Amino acid sequence: YKRLLAPAPSSEFHLAFNLAIKSQIIGNYQIKDH
């Protein structure tokens, strides 16, 4: 992930990328719970 974020200084892109990762992690936890 760091390599992909390195060339992108945009804070908005960084936040959106972090939200995407968090949503995927939460989705994985929900799948494991069920």
N, C-alpha and C positions, 0 to 999 in steps of 0.2 A: 504493500500500500504506500509506503514512504516513497518508493521510486516514482509512483504515478503522481503523488502530490507534489513532489519536488519541483517540477517545471510549472506548476500552477500556483501562482501567488494569490489568486482570487480567494478572498475569505468566504464568499458566498458558495463557491464550488467546494471549498473545504468543509463547510458546515453541511452542505447537501450530501457530500460523500460520507461524512460521519453519520448522518441520519440514516443513510442507506445501509451502512454496516450495522448500526444499532437495530434497525428494523429486521435485518436478516438474522441477527443473533437472537432477538426476541422471538422471531418465527421459529427458529430451531428449538428454543426452550419450550415453546408451546407444543411443538410436535413431540418432543420428548415427554412432556407432561402427559399428553394424551396417549 
